[in-house]
Amino acid sequence: MIHNRLCSFFTALQRSGQACLLLLGLAAPAAAAPPAKPSAYLFVYFTGNDKAEEAIRFALSPDGYHYTALNGNRPVISSAAISQTGGVRDPHILRGADGKTFYMAATDMVSAKGWDSNRGLVLLKSTDLINWTHSAIHFPTRYAGQEMLKRVWAPQTIYDAKAGKYLVYFSLQYDKQPDKIYYAYANKDFTDLEGEPKQLFFSPTNGSCIDGDIVAKGGKYYLFFKTEGQGNGIKVAVSDQLTGGYVLRAPYVQQTTSPVEGAGTFKLNNSDDYILMYDMYTSGKYQFTRTHDLEHFAVVDGEVSMNFHPRHGTVLPITAAEASRLAQRWMTTADVLLTAANPALRKLNTVVDSAAGKVAFLALPGANVQAFDLQLSNPALLVTPSGPQNFAAGPVTYTVGQGAAKRTYKVSVTETHNPALPGYYADPDILYSQKTGKFYLYPTSDGFTSWSGTYFKAFSSPDLVSWQDEGVILDLPKDVSWAKKSAWAPTIIEQKMATGYRYAYYFCAGAKIGVALSDSPTGPFKDSGQPLLDKLPEGVKGGQQIDPAAFRDPKTGKLYLYWGNGYLAGAELNDDLTSLKPGTTRVLTPDQTFREGAYVFFRNGTYYFMWSEDDTRSPNYQVRYGTTNAPLGPITVPASNSVIAKDPAAGIYGTGHNSVIQVPGRDEWYIVYHRFTYPQGIKMGGDAGFHREVCIDKLAFNPDGRIQPVKPTHAGIQPVRVK
């Protein structure tokens, strides 16, 4: 009895039978360690459509929200070694039923050869996530009767407990038929497929089905897939059996109007919730949503960060030991430091100099750099020091790793006021509102491939430094009937009426110019229902109807609109703000340097015209100016008329498409412009032209009224108060 009570006590205390056996004088058998619970995440992905980007890459996360690329965002497996085409895309990773074997499947494809050029897939297997065996399966070789097969896309794997086998599913397209999702079981070694592929799902809408992703939950199987042809987006079909019987749910589940593909779902560690993520492939980013029931989804993008731009991939929960093994193999010291998650950091603007052992972080306005905690979220390697550090006194030395593998870096954190807005924005127009006593910025929403954004946002500030996101004020797909894409380069004007204030918001959509009205500087704005400008001015042979700029003449109170790419035109606005006064349009192109982005302001009796020279994708994109004594010209161009241009020493390029703001009641002026995203923009080639950021610097004049050249800065300006 005493022995039993002692056994019960130690069992409850230690949750082990060993203490009881020892008290009884018996030898305790070796206890099997319980399986380690996942505590981190592995993101497996590729990065783009160039052959060098069509390769498997890894990233780690401690929480499923903040990801750091391994191996410097370079491939961890050679595509040439594992594939027949030399490229792989759409990698999917699965933990095996034994808990210790891992399976990957990927599309065997080089997209430069054409979207219908691939006929196979790649299977990979590993026991340590580092070393992988592989085999490539070419369907026309493996199966007879494949003459009409056009493509094999996005294979994934799931364990079929009933069959005791791994089921590989993928989309196939034959001849002119839509893509359908098929499956076949893998052999025991995961080197081949057994039997002929069988159809798993075909949409009842007769649309294509690609990028399937199956989640088992509560005795049911949820098949997420992308539809094409009959409406594009991600839908879900549900079944109580793995290999058939899927019933399509009606609604699309993506939480964006942008094109999407590559749905991937994973369960969060220590939670019953799931993340549904998908590739916004024209926007250069992923969207993350959280769900409890796989039916209702909430966007959590604001909580997600990555130091890379993934394309179609998957996330796998992994253990701390597995994360440590991956980090030891592929995580550099700089990678560890880049896991810094303090929300005051401008993560897009971090400068890494691995050769010199330096990392320079820029911080948002108001950051306390005297006691600043980087909040490193590295799941695997020892980092010292930890907690808040005094970066105001200079760089802090961080040590990563232990023993012979440890490395030190000098880390700096500097508060800066440029870029003025976090994230990718361009073509800024600025307004001081007499109604609210605040400043407002109206930019192009940037970061979308080939300038394909579809919405406009507004930002407000009391001091030109602290900016608040006021949200979307005009959404082309929802609010505009005559154009649905290419939301560019807005401008706004405030008009005081007898009944209050009215705001006219001019914008580009589909290479046309429209106008929307509101009684608030933050909307909502109502579109006029038709383009204001959709054809070239008389006598102009080429160019685009884009880049409007609104101007009120303080001498007469008249309102004007200027516009043009390849030419500059201007006209007087009617009092309704939605139409041009007939007979007032003038072509004003100042000289051969004019490209786009006109802006007009008035100072000390002179009208200043500004414009951008060169292409927005060029590092040499810059602002020039001319003057006139009338709002419709002619414009006189000074001999030295550069306003702001690149500063290679500071890493600043592509400074252009500006607006100007005067502090009310003072001869104090500021220029608002965009530049390439710093520091990565100059390395992006043409993509820098749609990865831009908004900045503000001081604008000064000589005594004779000439504009002094502006030096673009990272520091930006100090807060401005309107008295």
N, C-alpha and C positions, 0 to 999 in steps of 0.2 A: 504493500500500500504506500509506504514511504517512497519507495523507488518510483512508483507510478506518479505520485504527486510531484516529485522532483522532475521527472520527465516532462510532465505537463507544464511545469513552470518554465523550464529551459526551452521547451518547444515554443511556448508563447513568446519568450523573451528573444530567442535567437532565430525562431522560425526554421529550426533545423533539428533533425533527429540525432545529430552527432553528440550533443551534450548528454542526452539520456543514455546513449550507449557507453560513453566514457565513464559515467557514474556507475554503471553496472559492471564496469571492468571489461567490457567487450571492445573489440577492435572496430573502429568506425570505417566503413567502406568509403572509398573516394566518392565524394558527391559530385554529380555532373553540374557544372555551372549553368545557371539559367540562361537562355538565349538573351543576348544583349538587345535592348530596345533601341529603335532608331532615334537619333537625337540630332541629325543633320540631314542635308539633302544634296544630291548630285544632279546637276542639270546637264543633259547631253544634247548637243545641238550642232548645226552648221551655221554659216554666217552669210552666204550670198550666192550669186549666180556666176561669179568668176570661178574658173576651175580650181584655183588655189583656195577658194572659200568653201568648196564642196568637199568637206572633210569633217570628221568627228572631232568635236571639242568638248571639254569638260569645264564645269564651274561648280563651286561649292557654296553652300548657304548654311548658316546655323539655325535659321528659323523659317525657311521657305519663302522669305520676302526679300532678303538682301543677298545678292549673289556676286561672287568674285571669280573671274575667269582663271583657270589654271593654265600653266605653261605659257603665260603671256598672251592668252587667247589664240595660241597657235594649235594646230592639230596634235592630238595625242596618239593617233593611229594614222599610218600612211594610207591614203586612199589608193595609191598606185599598187600597194602591196596586197590589198584585200579585195579589189574590185576588178571587173573586166573592162569597164569604161575608163577607169582612172579617176572617178569621182563618186562620192556617196552623199546622199541627202536624207533628210527626214529620219534621223536615228531614233529608235525606241529602245528603252532598256527595261528589263524585268528581273526581279529577284526570283530565283527558282523556289520550288516547293520545299526543298531541303533547307532553305534559308541561307545557303552559303555559295550557291552557284548563280552566276549572272548570265543573262542572255540579251543580246542585242540583235536587232534587224534594221536594215537600212535600204533605201532605194539605190540601186547601182546605176548612176546616171551622171553625165556631164551635160548641163542644160544648154551649153553653147552649140551642141549638136542638134538641138531641137527638142521641143516638149514631147514629141512622139518618138524619140530616138532610143529609149531604153527598153529592154526586154527582160530585165532580171532584177534580182535582189541579192543582198549579202546577209549571211548569218554569222554571228560571232558568239563565243562562249568564253567565260573566265571564272576563276575561283578567287581572284584577288582584286579585280577591277583594274589591274595594271597590265597583265599579260593576257592576250586574247588569241584563241584559235579562230580560224575563219574559213568560210567557203562561199563561193559565188555561184548562184544558180541562174543559168540562162534558160529561160522558158522554151524557146524554139529548139534548143538542144535537149532539154530534159523531157519535153513532152511532144508528142506527135500532133499534127493538125493545128499548128500555131501560126500559119501563114498570115492570118488576118489580125494577129495581135499587134497593137500599136504601142502599148506602154504598160508597165508594171510600177505602181506607185505606193509609197508610204506603208511598208509592211510593219506589223506589230505582232506581239506574242502574248498569249495568255495561257495559263495552265488549266487544262480541262481535268478536274479531279475525277470525274466519272470515267473518262477514258484512260486516265493515268498518263496523259501525253501533253506535250506543248503544241498548242494550236497557233499557227501563223496565219494571219489574215491581211489582206492587201486589196487594192483596187486594180482591176484589169479593164482595158478598153479594147474591143474588137471592131475593126472596120469603122463604120459610122454610128455604131451603137453607143449609148452613154456608158460612162464608167460604172461598173458594178463592184461590190465588195465580195471577194471570194475567200476561201480558206483551205488549208491543207495542214495535216499534222506533220511535225518535224520528226525525223528519226531519232533514235536513242542518243546518238552522238551530237545531235543538232548540227549536222553537216549537210542534210538534204531533206526534201519533202517526200512524204509517203503518199502514193496514189494521186489521182487527178484532182485538181482544184475544184471545189464545189461552191456553188453560190451561197453566200451568207445573207446578203441583203441587197434588194433593189428597190429604189424609191418608187412608191405608187404614183408620184407625180411625173414619172418618166424622165426625171432629171439625173444628171450625173451624181455619183456618190464617191467621194474620195476622202482620204485622211481619216479613216475610221479609228476610233479609240473606245475600247470596251472597258467598262467599270462594273465589277460585281459588288452589289450592295443589297443586303436584306433579302437574299434569295432571288434577286432579279439581276438581269444584265442590261446595262444602259449603254447603247451604242451611239456615241457622238460622231458626227461626220459632217463634211462640207457638201452642200448641194451646189450644183451648177446647172445653168440652162433654164431652169424654171424658178428663178430667184436664187440669189447667191447668199450663202451664210451658213451658220452651224445649226443643225437640228439634232434631235435625239429620238431614237427608236428604242423601245423597251420590250424585253421578252423574259419569260421565266426559264428559258433554256438557252444555252450558249450558241448553238449552231443553227438557230432558225426561230421563226415565229415572232419576229420583231414587229411591233406596232408603232407606226410613226406618230409622234406628237406634233401638233400643228405649229406652235410658235418657234421662231428662231430664238436662240439663247444668247447670241453675242450681244454685248451691251454697248455697241458702237455702230455708227453708220458707215465707218470705213470698211473696205474689203478685208476679209479675214480668211484664214485657213489654218490647218494644223492644230486642231484642238488637242489638248493634253490635260489629263485629270490626275491629280494625286491627292492622297489623304494626308492631312496635317498630323504631325506627331503630337501625341498627348491631346488629341481633339477628335471629335466625331465629324468635324467639318472637312470639306474638300476644297481644293483650288481647281477651278477650270481656267486654263490659260489658252490663248490662241495668238497666232502670228498675224499682226496687222501689217501685211507684207508690203503695202504701198506706203506705209507710214514709218517704216524703219524701227518698229518697236513691238513689244508684246503688250497685251492687256491681260491683267489678272483679275479674276472674280472669285468670290468666296460663296460657298453654298453648303447648306446642311442636308438638303433633300434632293439634290441634283435636279431641281426644278426651278428654284428661285435663286437668282444670282445677283450679288452686290459687288460693284467695282471697288477694288482695293488698290488701284494704281498708285495712289498717293503714298502708300506704305512700302512700295517696291522699289528697289534700286539694283542696278547692274552696271558694271564697268565694261560692258560689251553690248553688241547688238545682235541677238540671236535670231535665227530663222528656225522654223519648224523643228521642235525637239520635245523631249520629255524629261520629267523630274522623278527621281527615285529617292525615297527616304532611306538613309544609311545610318550605320552606327558610328559612334565616336571613333572607334578603332579603325573603321573603314575610311572615315574622313581623314584621320591622322595619316594613314598609309598613302592616300591620294595627295595630301598636302606635302608630305615628305618627298614624294616623287616629283610633283609638278608645281608646287607653290613657291614662288620666289619671295624674297624679303619684301620687295615692293608690293607684291600681291597681298601680303598680309596687312601691310599698312593701308592699302586701298580698301580694306574692309571697314574702314572708319565710317561709322553710321550716325555721327552727330548731325542732327537736322540743320544746324547752322552752317554746315559746310556746303560750298558750291562744288558738288562732286564732278560736274561736267568740266570744271576749270582747274583740275588738279594737274600739276606738272611733275613728272617723274624723270629724274636723271639717274639711271641705274649706274652708269659709269662713275659718276661722282658720289654716289651714295646719298642722294638727296631727294626728298619729296616736299613739294611746296603746295599747301592747301590754301585756297582763298575762302574767306568766311563772309557770311551775310552781314549787312549793317546791324549794329547792336551786339554782335558777338563779343563775349567777355574773353579776350585772348589772354588775360592775366591768369585765368583759372579755367582752362579749356580742356575738356575730356574728349579725346577723339572717338571714344566708344567703339573700340576695335571689336569686331565680331568674329575674329578668326576662330574656328572650331578646333584647331589642332596643334598649333605651335606656340611655345612660350614666348611672351612679349614683355619686355620691361623698358621703362617704367609703366605703371598703369594709373588710371585715374586722372584727375585734372592736373595740368601742367601750365607753367607760366611761359607762354610763347611771346609775350610782349618783351621779354628780356632777350629774345633771339631764338634761333633754332634749338630744339631739344633732341638729344641723342637717344634713339630707340635701338634696342638690341632684340633681334628675332632669332629664335632657335637656341640650341645648347651645344656645348662642346665645340668640336671642329667645324660643325655646320653653321654656327651662329654668325650673324652679319649685323653690322650697325649702319644706321641711316641717320642723317641730320634732317629733322622734320620741322618745317615752319608752318605757322598758321597766321595769315594776315587778313584783317578786316578790310574789305574793299566795297565800293559802291557801284562798280561796273563788273559785270553787266547789271543794268538797272532791274531787269526782270529775270527770274530764274527760268531756265529752259530755253527752247528755241522759238524766237520771235523775230520779225523783220519788218521793214517798211513802216517805221513808227510815225504816227501823227499825234500831236500833243495839243491839249486844250486846257486853258484855265477857265473854269466855269464861274461866272458871276452869280449864278443861282446858288451854288453850293459852297463856293470859296475853296474848292479843291482843284488839283491838277488831274488830268485824265490822259492815259495813253491808249491809243487804238492801233495795234499792230496787226500784221499778217501772222497767223498761226503757222509756224514753220516746223521743219523736221519731217515733212512729208515728201516722199520721192517725187521728183519732177514737179514740185510746187502744187501738189494735188490736194491740199487742204480744202475743207468744205465749211469751215465755220470761223467766226470772228469773236474775239473776246475784248473786254475792256478792263483797265486797271486804274485805280484811284490812289491819290497820295496827298497828304497835307503839306509835303515839304520837298518833293522831287527825289526823295531817297527811299522812304518807306512806302512800298507799293502793295496795295491790296487787290487780289484777283476778284473782279466783279462778275466773273462767269461769262458764259456765251451770250452775246447780245444779238447775234444774227446767225442762223444756221441755214445754209443754202438748201439742203434737201427738205427741210421742214418749212422754211419761211419764204422761199423764193421760187416762183413758178417757172421762170424763163431760163434758169441756169442752175446746175447742181454741183459744179466743181470749179476748181481754180479760184478759191477765195483769196484775193490779193489786195494789198495796198489801199487801205481805206483812208478817208479824211472826213472831218466833221466840222460843222459850224454851229454856233449857238446864236439864236435870234431872239431878242426880247420882243414880245408881242404885248398888246394891250391886255390880253387874258393870261399872260404868263410867258414862260420860255418854251421855245421849240428848237429841236435839234434835227438837223439834216445830216444824214450819214451816207456818204458817197463811197461806193465800193466797186471792186472788180469781181466779175464772175463770168467764166466762160469767155474771157477776153472781150468783155463788154463792160460798160459802166452803168451801175444802177444807183438808186437813191431810196433810202428808207427813213421814215420820220418817227420821232418820239417826243414826249414832253419831259424826258429825263435823260441825262448824259449816259446813264447805264441801261437805257432801254426799259421795256422791250421796244424794238424798232419794227415798224410795219413797212414792208416793201411797197413801192408804188405800183407794182404789177407788171412793169415792162422796163426794158433798158432805157436809160436816158441817152446813152451814146452807143451806137453799134455799127457805125461806118466812119470811114476816113473823112476828114475835112476836104472841102473842095480844093483841088490842086495838089493834094498830097498823094503820092503814088504807092507808098508802102509804109508799114509800121503797124502798131497795135493801139487799140482804144483802151488803154490801161493807165494806172497811176494818177488818179484824180487828186487835185489839191484845191481846197476851198479857201477863199480870201475875202475879208471885208475891208473895203477901202475906208480908212478912218477919216479921209478928207471929205468924202461924199456920202458915206453910208451904203454905197452900192456893193452888191455881192458878186463875186466872180468865181468861175471854175476853170482850172487849167488841167491839161491832161496830155498823154501821148508817150509812146515808145517809138524812137526813130524820128520823131518830130515833136514839136511843142505847139500846142494850140491853146487858146483861151477864149472865153466868152462871158458875157454878163448873164447872171441868173435872174429869172423872174422872181417876183415877191413870193410866189408859192414854193420856191426852193426846189421844185421838182422838174423845172423846164428851163431851157435857155432862151434868152431874148433874141428873137429873129434878127438877122443881119448884123449881129455883134461878134460873130466868130472870127478870130484872127489867127493866122499861123505865125508863131513867134520864135521859131527855132533860132537860137542865138548864134551857134557856130557848129563846126563838125564834131566838137567834143560832146555835144548833147546826145545822151542815150535815153534817159528816162528819169522818173522820180523828181518832177518839178516841185518847187516850194516857193511861196511868195510871202514876204513880210515888208512892213513899212517902218522906216526909222528916220527921224530928222528931215522929213521932206523928200526922202528917196525911197523908191520901190526897189527892193532887192529880189532878184530871181536866182534861185539855186537849182542845180540839177546834178545828176550822176553821170559820170563818164565811164565807159567800158561796160563789161558784162558782170552781173552780180556774182558769177562764178569765178571771176578773175581776182587774184590778190591785189590788182591795181585799181579795182573799182574805187572811185573817189568822188568827192563833191567839188564842184566849181560854181562860180557865181558871176552875175552881171547886174547892171543897174539901169534904171530908166526913170523918167519923170511922169510916167502915166501907167495905169494898170494893164494896158494892152500894148505896151511897147511904143517904139522899138527899143531893143535891149542893147546896151553898150557893154562890151566885154573888156575888162581891164587886161593889161599885159600879163600881170601876175595874179591869177584869179583862183588858185587852189585854196580851198577852205579846209579840207581834212583828207588825209591820205594815209596809206599804210605806214607802220613803224616797225620794220623787221626786228630791230633791236629789242623791242618789247613784245614781239610775237603777235603783233596786231596787223590784220590784213582785211581787205575787202570792206573798207569803211565807206558807206554810202547810203543812199536813199534816206534823206534826213527830213526833219522838220525843225522849227525854231520856236522857242517860247521866251517871252518877255515877262519878267516879274512885274505884276501890276503896280503902277505908280513909280517905278524906278527904271533907270537906264541900265538894266541888268539883264543879260541875255544868256541863253543856253542852247546848245545844239543837241538834238536827239537823233541818233543814227543807228544803223546796224553794222556789225562786223562779222567775219567768220567766227564760229565758236572757237574759243581759246582753251587749250593750245592745239586741239586736234584738227581744227579746220584746214590749216595749211597742208595737212597730210592727206586730206580727203579727195583731192582732185576736184572734179566738177561737182561732187556731192556737197562740197562746202557751200555751194550756192543755195542750198535749202537746209543748211544747218547753221543758222545765223542767230545772233543775240543782240539785244537792244542796249545801247549805252548812252550816257549823258555826260557832256563836258562843257566847260565854260566857253562862251563865244565873246570875243572882244573886238573892238574897232580902233583904228588909228584916228587921230584928230580930224583928218580929212574925210572920214567915213569909210575908208577901205577896211575890209575884213582882215583881221590878223589870222594867219594860218593857225589852225587848231592842232595841238598835239594830242592824239588819242591816248587815253590813260586807262589803267586798271583801277586806280584809286577812285576815279569819278569825282563827284562834287560833294560839298558839305550840305547839310539840310538847309533849305530856303524857307523862310517864314514870310508870309504876306501880311504886312501891317495894315 
